[in-house]
Amino acid sequence: MPINEIPHVDRLSRHADIESSLSSLIEADYESALRGWWPEPFADHFREVYQVELTGTYAGRAIDHPFGKGSGQLSMTLAQVRESAEAGLAFVVLKTVIGEDASGSRSMAAWATDDIRMAVEPIVGQSNRSGWTVSWKGRGWGRSFEDYLALCRGSFEIMTETGMTVAASAKMHLPASLDEPWRLAEYENVIGSLARTWHDSGNPGPMPFEKDFSPTLAGDDRSRSHDCLLRWLNEIVPNIRNVEPNGTTIGLKLMNAVGPLELQHRIIDTALNLPPDRRPDFLVYANRLFDSDKSFEAHRGIAYGGPDLSDRNLGVLTDRQIRVRNSGLEISATGDIDSGRTAVEYALRGCTSAQLHTLFQVPLDYPIEPTVGRVRRVLARLIFDPHDGLVAWLAHARAHWGLRDSRGLACWSGLRHLAIPPERCIRDFQTRSPQ
Ligand SMILES: Cc1cc2nc3c(=O)[nH]c(=O)nc-3n(C[C@H](O)[C@H](O)[C@H](O)COP(=O)(O)O)c2cc1C
C-alpha cells in the first residue's frame, strides 16, 4: 500500500478536438503572444474571435482569466509580484508568513525556515503518467514579520496600480491537542497588522487572505491526531474573522493528509459543511502531498507534487462533486496544473480559479524570446496552446459537451455546472489503470 492513497480517476488525456481553422487562429495568437503581443481589451478578444469567456473568481473577486500564482518561493519579492502583474496573471498569493504575537513570540517557529535551493525534477505518478515536482526542504517565510508587511505593502500598491489581485498568506498557532487553547494573540497581531497595511493601500473591499495548512504540517506530529486536525478546520475561521469582521476574505488552503483517502474525505467534508459562523469565504484545494521517506539534500521527509497530486485532488473532488455544488463555496484549484486542459478538469469539479507553482519552474520546451519573460510564456501556453490550452478546451467543450450560455459563449464559469463527466464527453475521459 503506497504511503499516500491515490484514487483511480478518469482524466482528459487527448488533445482538444476542434476545427482546424479555429486551431490555426489559436496557434497564430500563441505565436504572437510568445513574441510579446497580448490581447487588448482582453475579454473582448476572446469573446469576438473565439466566442469564449475566460472570466473566473478568486477570493470573491472577478478575474479576467483563471490563472494565478500559488503561495511560495515565486512570490517572495516585489520584483516577482511585479513580473506577475506585468505578465498578466490574474492573482498572486504571497509566500506564507509564520505568525507571531505583538511581543514577537511564534508558536509555529519551526515553520519559519526558508531555503533558496530547490530542484525541479521529473516524476512518474502511480498512473504511470509523467510530470514535474519541486524538491525543497524549506517551509515558511524565513525573514522578519516587518519584512513581510513591507512585501504586503508594496504588493498591495502593485494591485492598486495594475488591478492584479494580491492575497496574503499566513500560518498561525495550531493547538497540538484537543484541549489546548488557541493562542489568539498571534491571530490578533497578524490579521490586525495585515488589515492595517491593506487599508493604508487604499484597495477597496475586504483583504484577500489564505490560511495555509501545509504538507509539512500533514507530516508533523501535530496532525497525527485526526480529531485535532478536524478541530483546526472547525474552529479556525472565527479566530481570523473576529479580528476584522467583514475586513477579510478568508480562504482555507486544505492539506493533503498522509495515508488513506478516508481522512481526506473527512477533511473536505468538514470544510464544505461548516456552519455560517465558522464558514470560510473560499477554499483552496489542495496543497502538495507529503512523503516521510523522500529526501532532498540529506533532509528526510519532503513535499511533492506531479501526477499523483492532481489524480488525488481530482478524485476527491469527483467523489464530493454534489457536496461541492450544494455548498456554494468558491474553490481555487491547486496541484499539478500543467495546462489549460488540467485547469478544465478542476473546473468541471467546481473550481473557479487555478493557482500554480511548479509550472512556472519547469524547463521550457519552446523557443525563447528574450523580451518575453517566463511568467508570460507560461500564461500564454496555458491560454493559447492549440492542443492543451484553455481556449482550445473551451471550444472543445462547446462543440462536444454543449457548453454554451444564452449569448452562445463557452464560459470557464459554466464548466462547473456541467455534469462530470458530461454525458457527451465520456469518450474524452480515459480511465488510467493502476500499474
Ligand atoms: C517550493 C515551494 C514552496 C511552497 N511554499 C508554499 C507556501 O509557503 N505556502 C503555501 O500555501 N503553499 C506553498 N507551496 C504550494 C504551492 O502554492 C502550490 O499550492 C502547490 O505547489 C501545488 O501547485 P503546483 O503543483 O502547481 O506546484 C509551495 C510549493 C513549492 C513547490
The ligand as an SDF file (V2000), in Angstrom:
LIG
                    3D

 31 33  0  0  0  0  0  0  0  0999 V2000
    8.9360   25.3520   -3.3420 C   0  0  0  0  0  0  0  0  0  0  0  0
    7.5130   25.5120   -2.9370 C   0  0  0  0  0  0  0  0  0  0  0  0
    7.1770   26.3250   -1.8700 C   0  0  0  0  0  0  0  0  0  0  0  0
    5.8410   26.4660   -1.4990 C   0  0  0  0  0  0  0  0  0  0  0  0
    5.5240   27.2700   -0.4310 N   0  0  0  0  0  0  0  0  0  0  0  0
    4.2350   27.4310   -0.0790 C   0  0  0  0  0  0  0  0  0  0  0  0
    3.8650   28.2980    0.9810 C   0  0  0  0  0  0  0  0  0  0  0  0
    4.6920   28.9420    1.6210 O   0  0  0  0  0  0  0  0  0  0  0  0
    2.5390   28.4080    1.2790 N   0  0  0  0  0  0  0  0  0  0  0  0
    1.5710   27.7300    0.6110 C   0  0  0  0  0  0  0  0  0  0  0  0
    0.3890   27.8850    0.9140 O   0  0  0  0  0  0  0  0  0  0  0  0
    1.8910   26.8990   -0.4110 N   0  0  0  0  0  0  0  0  0  0  0  0
    3.1910   26.7400   -0.7750 C   0  0  0  0  0  0  0  0  0  0  0  0
    3.5110   25.9260   -1.8150 N   0  0  0  0  0  0  0  0  0  0  0  0
    2.4200   25.2060   -2.5170 C   0  0  0  0  0  0  0  0  0  0  0  0
    2.0400   25.8810   -3.8320 C   0  0  0  0  0  0  0  0  0  0  0  0
    1.4730   27.1520   -3.6070 O   0  0  0  0  0  0  0  0  0  0  0  0
    1.0310   25.0380   -4.6200 C   0  0  0  0  0  0  0  0  0  0  0  0
   -0.2230   25.0630   -3.9540 O   0  0  0  0  0  0  0  0  0  0  0  0
    1.4600   23.5870   -4.7610 C   0  0  0  0  0  0  0  0  0  0  0  0
    2.8200   23.5060   -5.0920 O   0  0  0  0  0  0  0  0  0  0  0  0
    0.6400   22.8710   -5.8510 C   0  0  0  0  0  0  0  0  0  0  0  0
    0.7470   23.5290   -7.0760 O   0  0  0  0  0  0  0  0  0  0  0  0
    1.7940   23.0550   -8.2150 P   0  0  0  0  0  0  0  0  0  0  0  0
    1.5600   21.5990   -8.4510 O   0  0  0  0  0  0  0  0  0  0  0  0
    1.4660   23.9240   -9.3860 O   0  0  0  0  0  0  0  0  0  0  0  0
    3.1580   23.3090   -7.6860 O   0  0  0  0  0  0  0  0  0  0  0  0
    4.8280   25.7700   -2.2130 C   0  0  0  0  0  0  0  0  0  0  0  0
    5.1930   24.9650   -3.2830 C   0  0  0  0  0  0  0  0  0  0  0  0
    6.5060   24.8230   -3.6640 C   0  0  0  0  0  0  0  0  0  0  0  0
    6.8260   23.9540   -4.8370 C   0  0  0  0  0  0  0  0  0  0  0  0
  1  2  1  0
  2  3  1  0
  2 30  2  0
  3  4  2  0
  4  5  1  0
  4 28  1  0
  5  6  2  0
  6  7  1  0
  6 13  1  0
  7  8  2  0
  7  9  1  0
  9 10  1  0
 10 11  2  0
 10 12  1  0
 12 13  2  0
 13 14  1  0
 14 15  1  0
 14 28  1  0
 15 16  1  0
 16 17  1  0
 16 18  1  0
 18 19  1  0
 18 20  1  0
 20 21  1  0
 20 22  1  0
 22 23  1  0
 23 24  1  0
 24 25  2  0
 24 26  1  0
 24 27  1  0
 28 29  2  0
 29 30  1  0
 30 31  1  0
M  END
$$$$
